[in-house]
Amino acid sequence: MELKNLLKQIFYPKNLTCSVCRRESFSGKSICEGCHAIMPYNNKSVCGHCGRATPYSVEYCDYCKDKQTYIDMARSVYEYEYPLSLLVRRLKYGGERYLAEEFAESMQACYFKSIGYADCIVFVPMTDGRKRDRGYNQSEELAKALSKLICVPVIGDVLVKTRETESQVGLERRERLKNVKGSISIRNRALIKNKRLLIVDDVMTTGATLEVIAEKLKDAGASEVVAITVASVTSKKWTDASREDEISEKSDKEEQKN
């Protein structure tokens, strides 16, 4: 993995080639103007609760309405569509760690516009084995990059992934909830008591992982739990998003074997 990432830095240097199309870029940014123009910003009508794109603004979308939820509010910068989906997979599976800083800049604006404030930041945890295989936790990288921009501290000693779960790819929300429950524990509860916490993650698909984490945090004494992700997936697009992630995940596993 280290050799692969080194070769990418040599042939596709940050700020000299576009992270999407791989063409030379002289803008000083990692995404060229052409690709930036087609980024699927989630800046139109959204659900007031989960932040997913909706046909028109509503307090609770059809997905959120009449469902028990522990997340007080969630927001995302983009819809999970091309070319954003490609960049997320490159961050998550392709070793392009620097993209966390790129995403954090957009998340900063979303945070101040829609979230408002938080006392602390937490991130979706990984098991030590998974983090070792991948080289880093992309959610942790996003959290640290965002923390620097919004001046809210990251507390990394609260959420712990106690066991490896089956891949979430291709699972419906109920299956995802069942898969994640029991795999995350809380420690150092005093750090989060009576705090408004911000969970940072890369993509909200069904929201099951965020819900399980939020429930744990509130049971441990958090007063409010809000979330911000790079992107969110509308329910009608879950199947397509899962298919893309499945391909990327298989590719990632094959590269780890080689």
VMD Tcl script that draws the C-alpha trace (Angstrom):
set ca {
  {0.00 0.00 0.00}
  {2.83 2.41 0.88}
  {4.56 1.88 -2.48}
  {1.28 2.39 -4.35}
  {0.64 5.68 -2.52}
  {4.20 6.87 -3.18}
  {3.81 6.19 -6.91}
  {0.55 8.13 -6.96}
  {2.25 11.13 -5.37}
  {4.95 10.97 -8.06}
  {2.67 10.59 -11.10}
  {-0.37 12.52 -9.78}
  {1.12 15.19 -7.48}
  {-1.33 17.15 -5.36}
  {-2.23 20.58 -6.78}
  {-0.53 19.81 -10.11}
  {-3.00 17.23 -11.41}
  {-6.75 17.14 -10.94}
  {-7.87 14.50 -8.44}
  {-10.86 13.68 -10.65}
  {-9.74 13.69 -14.30}
  {-5.96 13.39 -13.63}
  {-5.19 16.16 -16.10}
  {-2.67 18.88 -15.37}
  {-4.11 21.67 -13.27}
  {-2.54 25.06 -12.75}
  {-5.15 26.48 -10.39}
  {-3.23 25.51 -7.25}
  {-6.15 23.30 -6.18}
  {-6.55 19.54 -6.32}
  {-9.72 19.74 -8.45}
  {-9.65 21.54 -11.79}
  {-12.24 24.18 -12.68}
  {-14.02 21.89 -15.13}
  {-14.51 19.10 -12.61}
  {-15.34 21.52 -9.82}
  {-18.17 22.90 -11.93}
  {-19.91 19.52 -12.01}
  {-19.51 18.64 -8.33}
  {-22.95 17.60 -6.97}
  {-23.38 20.11 -4.16}
  {-26.25 19.37 -1.80}
  {-27.28 23.02 -1.63}
  {-30.88 23.01 -2.80}
  {-33.93 21.60 -1.02}
  {-33.06 19.29 1.88}
  {-34.76 17.49 4.74}
  {-34.52 19.65 7.85}
  {-33.61 16.63 9.94}
  {-31.29 14.31 8.00}
  {-30.10 16.83 5.38}
  {-30.70 14.58 2.37}
  {-31.66 16.18 -0.91}
  {-35.45 16.41 -1.31}
  {-37.77 17.67 -4.10}
  {-38.75 20.56 -1.80}
  {-37.78 21.66 1.71}
  {-39.47 19.68 4.49}
  {-38.93 19.35 8.23}
  {-38.93 15.55 7.99}
  {-38.60 13.68 4.70}
  {-40.46 10.44 3.97}
  {-37.41 8.53 5.16}
  {-37.19 10.32 8.56}
  {-40.87 10.81 9.29}
  {-42.31 8.70 12.12}
  {-38.98 6.98 12.82}
  {-37.20 6.95 16.16}
  {-33.92 8.78 15.82}
  {-31.04 9.68 18.13}
  {-29.37 12.07 15.70}
  {-30.69 15.56 16.38}
  {-29.65 16.85 12.97}
  {-27.39 15.82 10.09}
  {-26.01 17.71 7.13}
  {-23.87 16.81 4.12}
  {-21.96 18.91 1.63}
  {-22.62 16.84 -1.49}
  {-24.96 14.27 -2.92}
  {-23.21 10.95 -3.45}
  {-22.91 11.21 -7.22}
  {-20.09 11.42 -9.75}
  {-17.49 12.92 -9.55}
  {-17.80 13.25 -5.77}
  {-18.40 9.52 -5.40}
  {-15.14 8.85 -7.23}
  {-13.21 11.13 -4.87}
  {-14.71 9.54 -1.77}
  {-13.69 6.09 -2.99}
  {-10.19 7.35 -3.71}
  {-9.96 8.69 -0.16}
  {-11.46 5.56 1.36}
  {-9.91 2.81 -0.75}
  {-7.26 4.47 -2.92}
  {-4.90 5.84 -0.28}
  {-5.41 9.48 -1.35}
  {-5.37 10.75 2.21}
  {-4.89 14.41 1.29}
  {-8.47 14.54 -0.02}
  {-9.64 14.77 3.60}
  {-8.23 18.31 3.71}
  {-9.98 19.17 0.44}
  {-13.33 17.91 1.75}
  {-12.87 19.62 5.12}
  {-12.81 23.03 3.45}
  {-16.29 22.45 2.04}
  {-17.47 20.90 5.31}
  {-16.37 24.02 7.14}
  {-18.86 26.20 5.26}
  {-21.62 23.64 5.78}
  {-20.87 23.48 9.50}
  {-21.12 27.22 10.09}
  {-24.21 27.55 7.89}
  {-26.25 24.63 9.21}
  {-24.75 23.08 12.35}
  {-23.83 26.26 14.17}
  {-21.71 24.97 17.01}
  {-20.43 21.88 18.79}
  {-18.41 21.32 21.93}
  {-16.41 18.39 20.59}
  {-15.91 16.28 17.47}
  {-16.00 12.48 17.35}
  {-15.59 10.23 14.34}
  {-16.77 6.81 13.23}
  {-14.18 4.37 14.59}
  {-12.40 1.43 12.96}
  {-10.93 -1.67 14.53}
  {-7.16 -1.58 14.91}
  {-6.83 -4.33 12.31}
  {-8.85 -2.52 9.67}
  {-7.03 0.74 10.31}
  {-3.69 -1.04 10.01}
  {-4.70 -2.64 6.71}
  {-5.94 0.63 5.20}
  {-3.23 2.78 6.73}
  {-5.61 5.30 8.26}
  {-9.24 5.91 9.21}
  {-10.74 8.27 6.62}
  {-13.35 9.53 9.11}
  {-10.60 10.39 11.58}
  {-8.67 12.22 8.86}
  {-11.78 14.24 7.99}
  {-12.42 15.03 11.66}
  {-8.89 16.25 12.28}
  {-8.86 18.40 9.14}
  {-12.25 19.94 9.98}
  {-11.22 20.51 13.60}
  {-8.38 22.80 12.50}
  {-10.75 24.90 10.42}
  {-13.61 25.31 12.90}
  {-11.52 25.28 16.11}
  {-13.52 22.48 17.75}
  {-11.44 19.75 19.44}
  {-11.47 16.12 18.35}
  {-11.81 13.59 21.15}
  {-10.56 10.26 19.89}
  {-10.73 8.30 23.14}
  {-14.50 7.94 23.36}
  {-15.74 5.69 20.55}
  {-14.17 2.25 20.16}
  {-14.88 -0.37 17.49}
  {-14.73 -3.56 19.53}
  {-15.18 -6.10 16.75}
  {-15.07 -6.30 12.99}
  {-18.49 -6.25 11.38}
  {-19.59 -7.63 8.06}
  {-19.40 -5.21 5.15}
  {-22.33 -2.77 5.11}
  {-22.27 -2.76 1.32}
  {-25.57 -3.95 -0.13}
  {-27.42 -4.07 3.20}
  {-30.72 -2.33 3.91}
  {-31.08 0.00 6.89}
  {-32.54 -2.62 9.25}
  {-29.74 -5.04 8.35}
  {-27.13 -2.34 8.84}
  {-28.49 -1.48 12.31}
  {-28.32 -5.13 13.32}
  {-24.82 -5.43 11.87}
  {-23.41 -2.42 13.75}
  {-25.15 -2.84 17.12}
  {-22.88 -4.33 19.72}
  {-19.72 -3.46 17.79}
  {-19.16 0.01 19.29}
  {-18.48 0.87 22.92}
  {-17.92 4.08 24.89}
  {-15.06 4.94 27.19}
  {-14.06 8.13 29.05}
  {-17.70 9.15 29.46}
  {-16.78 12.22 31.47}
  {-15.40 13.79 28.28}
  {-18.84 13.91 26.64}
  {-21.26 14.43 29.53}
  {-23.69 17.30 28.81}
  {-21.84 18.11 25.56}
  {-23.17 18.84 22.08}
  {-21.20 16.39 19.94}
  {-20.49 16.46 16.22}
  {-20.00 13.11 14.48}
  {-17.87 13.28 11.33}
  {-18.00 10.62 8.60}
  {-17.49 10.32 4.86}
  {-20.90 9.17 3.56}
  {-24.33 8.79 5.09}
  {-26.12 6.01 3.22}
  {-28.96 4.69 5.38}
  {-27.67 6.51 8.47}
  {-27.65 3.30 10.53}
  {-24.07 3.66 11.76}
  {-24.62 7.27 12.83}
  {-27.82 6.28 14.66}
  {-26.10 3.50 16.63}
  {-23.27 5.85 17.59}
  {-25.65 8.66 18.55}
  {-27.65 6.30 20.77}
  {-24.46 5.21 22.52}
  {-23.32 8.81 23.01}
  {-26.65 9.93 24.46}
  {-26.82 6.93 26.77}
  {-23.36 7.99 27.99}
  {-24.55 11.50 28.81}
  {-24.23 13.63 25.66}
  {-26.89 16.35 25.56}
  {-27.13 16.56 21.75}
  {-25.63 14.69 18.83}
  {-25.39 16.20 15.35}
  {-23.58 14.87 12.31}
  {-21.80 16.15 9.23}
  {-20.69 14.02 6.31}
  {-18.99 14.70 3.03}
  {-21.99 13.28 1.17}
  {-25.37 11.67 1.65}
  {-27.31 9.20 -0.45}
  {-31.01 9.57 -1.18}
  {-32.98 6.39 -0.55}
  {-33.70 5.83 -4.24}
  {-29.96 5.74 -4.96}
  {-28.86 3.35 -2.20}
  {-28.58 0.42 -4.59}
  {-26.34 2.26 -7.06}
  {-24.14 3.63 -4.26}
  {-23.78 0.19 -2.70}
  {-22.81 -1.31 -6.06}
  {-20.08 1.30 -6.54}
  {-18.74 0.72 -3.01}
  {-18.80 -3.03 -3.49}
  {-16.56 -2.74 -6.55}
  {-14.18 -0.39 -4.73}
  {-14.08 -2.56 -1.61}
  {-13.23 -5.67 -3.62}
  {-10.49 -3.77 -5.42}
  {-9.11 -2.55 -2.09}
  {-8.98 -6.09 -0.69}
  {-7.23 -7.39 -3.81}
  {-4.56 -4.68 -3.55}
  {-3.96 -5.53 0.10}
  {-3.28 -9.13 -0.87}
  {-0.72 -8.15 -3.52}
}
mol new
graphics top color blue
foreach p $ca { graphics top sphere $p radius 0.5 }
foreach p [lrange $ca 0 end-1] q [lrange $ca 1 end] { graphics top cylinder $p $q radius 0.2 }
display resetview
